[in-house]
Amino acid sequence: MCAVTAQYNDELRHVEYAVEKYSQMLFRICYNILENKQDTEDAVQETFLKYMVKAPLFKDSDHEKAWLIKVATNISKNISRYNNRHAAENLDELREIGIRDNDRDIFELIMKLPVKYRIVLDLYYIEGYKANSIAEITNTSPMTVRKRLQYGRKLLKRELEL
């Protein structure tokens, strides 16, 4: 086997590993923005396509994960802007995204929140990112992230009391 083929096979295995490791997380993040299964699948697929084409070098797995989240978020926002301009209707496909039943009620409440709160709540509580990292990913300040977390929690609490 020649060196080029071996390198290609290594890169292919790494891409397959990344898809397996990050696709569910990216699906959830994209769905938070798009609220539509088909668009979400397109965004995740386009994210991994960019990942394969650009073949960026990462310092570590956290850097890789942050890059994927940032790319997926940007792609999702672009799709959302396109959809808003073309008045596409979003469908409620919550049951198809594979969340556990005991999380369904909380997830439904989170999905009622505005996108800017959903994203930071997801990245903070589900993905375990700190405010500074979320700020980098979302192109906002750490203070903005903390305020969105605070207000997002307040909105959730209000919904839970109803």
Secondary structure, 3 states (H helix, E strand, C coil): CCHHHHHHHHHHHHHHHHHHHHHHHHHHHHHHHHCCHHHHHHHHHHHHHHHHHHCCCCCCHHHHHHHHHHHHHHHHHHHHHHHHHCCCCCCCCHHHHCCCHHHHHHHHHHHHCCHHHHHHHHHHHHCCCCHHHHHHHHCCCHHHHHHHHHHHHHHHHHHHHC
